[in-house]
Amino acid sequence: MKYESKTGALLPSTTLSSLGATYDDKYVYLFLKTSGSMNQKLFTYDYYLRLYNGTNFDRLDITVHNGKANYDLMADNSIQSNEKILYETMNGYLVWKFL
């Protein structure tokens, strides 16, 4: 269970069950699956990911709220872009596509 401080409600919690990444010549794709269902239109989800580029770790901080995903600038090494983050649910996975 997860405690929602704004409403005081106990909500079912989702646990990350798998995460993957791949890329092509233009985009990076992240695949995320949780143990429970996710409803991006009702709740806000914050994802704090660390990506290793072979030399350093960069942060990828994303907030999904009301069906829209946005980059969050949390630190000097946060990945930031003006490009829109595209995402969809496919076969139980949340798939993000970004530059």
C-alpha positions as CSV (number, residue, x, y, z in Angstrom):
1,M,0.0,0.0,0.0
2,K,1.0,3.6,-0.6
3,Y,0.0,6.5,1.5
4,E,-1.2,9.5,-0.5
5,S,-0.4,12.5,1.7
6,K,-2.6,15.0,-0.2
7,T,-5.8,12.9,0.3
8,G,-4.9,10.8,3.3
9,A,-5.9,7.7,1.3
10,L,-4.2,4.3,1.2
11,L,-3.7,3.3,-2.4
12,P,-2.5,0.1,-4.0
13,S,1.2,0.3,-4.7
14,T,2.9,-0.7,-7.9
15,T,6.4,-2.2,-7.8
16,L,8.8,-2.1,-10.7
17,S,9.1,-5.6,-12.1
18,S,11.3,-4.9,-15.2
19,L,13.1,-2.1,-17.0
20,G,14.9,-2.1,-20.3
21,A,16.4,0.3,-22.8
22,T,17.4,0.3,-26.4
23,Y,18.1,2.9,-29.0
24,D,18.3,3.5,-32.8
25,D,19.9,6.2,-34.9
26,K,17.5,8.9,-33.6
27,Y,15.7,7.8,-30.4
28,V,16.2,6.2,-27.0
29,Y,13.5,3.8,-25.8
30,L,12.8,2.9,-22.2
31,F,10.5,0.0,-21.3
32,L,9.0,-0.2,-17.9
33,K,6.7,-2.8,-16.4
34,T,5.2,-2.8,-12.9
35,S,3.5,-5.5,-10.8
36,G,0.2,-3.6,-10.7
37,S,-1.7,-1.5,-13.2
38,M,-0.7,2.1,-13.7
39,N,-3.2,4.8,-14.5
40,Q,-1.3,7.8,-15.9
41,K,-4.5,10.0,-16.1
42,L,-5.4,9.8,-12.4
43,F,-2.0,9.9,-10.6
44,T,1.4,11.5,-10.8
45,Y,4.3,9.2,-11.3
46,D,7.9,10.3,-10.7
47,Y,10.7,8.2,-12.2
48,Y,14.3,8.8,-11.2
49,L,16.6,6.8,-13.4
50,R,20.4,6.7,-13.6
51,L,21.9,6.0,-17.0
52,Y,25.6,5.0,-17.4
53,N,27.2,6.2,-20.7
54,G,30.4,4.3,-20.3
55,T,32.1,7.1,-18.4
56,N,29.6,8.9,-16.2
57,F,26.2,8.4,-14.7
58,D,23.5,10.8,-15.9
59,R,20.1,11.3,-14.4
60,L,16.8,10.9,-16.3
61,D,14.1,12.3,-14.1
62,I,10.6,12.2,-15.6
63,T,7.2,13.1,-14.2
64,V,4.0,11.7,-15.7
65,H,0.9,13.6,-14.8
66,N,-2.5,13.7,-16.5
67,G,-1.2,11.7,-19.4
68,K,1.8,13.9,-20.2
69,A,5.5,13.1,-19.5
70,N,8.0,15.9,-18.8
71,Y,11.7,16.1,-18.0
72,D,12.6,17.2,-14.5
73,L,15.9,19.1,-13.9
74,M,17.0,17.7,-10.5
75,A,20.8,18.0,-10.7
76,D,23.7,19.2,-12.9
77,N,23.8,15.8,-14.6
78,S,20.1,15.7,-15.4
79,I,19.2,15.0,-19.0
80,Q,17.2,17.9,-20.3
81,S,15.5,18.4,-23.6
82,N,12.9,20.7,-25.2
83,E,11.6,17.7,-27.2
84,K,8.4,16.1,-26.2
85,I,8.6,12.7,-24.5
86,L,6.3,10.3,-26.3
87,Y,5.0,7.3,-24.5
88,E,2.4,4.6,-24.8
89,T,1.3,1.4,-23.1
90,M,2.1,-1.7,-25.1
91,N,1.7,-5.3,-23.9
92,G,1.6,-4.3,-20.3
93,Y,4.8,-2.1,-20.7
94,L,5.1,1.6,-20.5
95,V,7.3,2.6,-23.5
96,W,9.0,6.0,-23.6
97,K,10.5,7.4,-26.7
98,F,12.8,10.5,-26.5
99,L,15.9,12.0,-28.1
